[in-house]
């Protein structure tokens, strides 16, 4: 795979991971829960998945070549992008009115 495919892979993984806490009731999509998750649990899961996707990106960057050091601006930007990608799942869980 080339670098363009790696970028798209990380973006798709970020989109899926950002919406995962809001579309299911399992902890990290693996462990079933008897009670519904609270908003704080979903946000904690969102942070954990942010670091998981970051690890995937770091591993792919290492595979391509040298890992470049990043400043706080990079992490602020990627965290903002991850929260933005989570917006559809948040809307589906908390703002969408279900009839019936």
C-alpha positions in Angstrom: 0.0 0.0 0.0 1.1 3.5 -0.7 1.0 6.6 1.5 -2.3 7.8 0.1 -4.0 4.5 1.0 -2.5 4.8 4.5 -4.0 8.3 4.9 -7.4 7.1 3.8 -7.2 4.0 6.1 -6.5 6.3 9.1 -9.3 8.6 8.2 -11.8 5.8 7.7 -10.7 4.2 11.0 -11.1 7.6 12.7 -14.6 8.0 11.3 -15.7 4.5 12.5 -13.9 4.8 15.9 -15.4 8.3 16.6 -18.9 7.1 16.1 -18.5 3.7 17.7 -19.3 4.9 21.3 -22.6 6.4 20.3 -24.0 3.7 18.1 -23.7 0.7 20.4 -24.1 0.0 24.1 -21.1 -2.3 24.5 -17.9 -1.1 26.2 -15.3 -0.6 23.4 -17.7 -2.5 21.1 -16.7 -5.8 22.8 -18.0 -6.1 26.4 -21.8 -6.2 26.8 -23.3 -4.0 29.5 -26.6 -4.7 31.4 -27.3 -0.9 31.8 -27.0 1.8 29.2 -23.7 3.7 29.0 -23.8 7.2 30.4 -22.5 10.2 28.4 -19.3 10.3 30.5 -18.6 6.6 29.7 -19.1 7.4 26.0 -16.7 10.3 26.2 -14.1 8.2 28.0 -14.5 5.6 25.3 -14.1 8.3 22.7 -10.8 9.4 24.3 -9.5 5.8 24.4 -10.4 5.2 20.7 -8.7 8.5 19.8 -5.5 7.1 21.2 -6.1 3.8 19.5 -6.5 5.5 16.1 -3.4 7.6 16.9 -1.5 4.4 17.5 -2.6 3.0 14.2 -1.4 6.2 12.5 1.9 6.0 14.3 2.4 2.4 13.3 1.6 3.2 9.6 4.0 6.2 9.7 6.7 4.0 11.2 6.1 1.5 8.4 6.5 4.2 5.7 9.7 5.7 7.2 10.8 8.0 9.9 8.4 9.0 12.6 8.3 12.8 12.9 8.0 14.5 16.3 4.8 16.6 16.7 4.0 19.6 18.8 0.8 20.3 20.8 -0.7 21.9 17.7 -0.9 18.6 15.9 -2.6 16.9 18.8 -5.1 19.7 19.2 -5.9 19.6 15.5 -6.4 15.8 15.4 -8.5 15.8 18.6 -10.7 18.5 17.1 -11.0 16.5 13.9 -11.9 13.3 15.9 -14.6 15.1 17.8 -16.0 16.6 14.6 -16.1 13.1 13.1 -18.0 11.9 16.2 -20.8 14.4 15.5 -23.1 12.2 13.5 -23.0 9.5 16.2 -23.7 12.1 18.9 -26.7 13.4 16.9 -28.0 9.9 16.4 -27.8 9.0 20.1 -28.9 12.3 21.8 -30.6 14.6 19.4 -32.5 12.5 16.9 -36.1 12.1 17.9 -37.4 8.6 17.6 -41.1 8.1 17.1 -42.9 5.2 18.8 
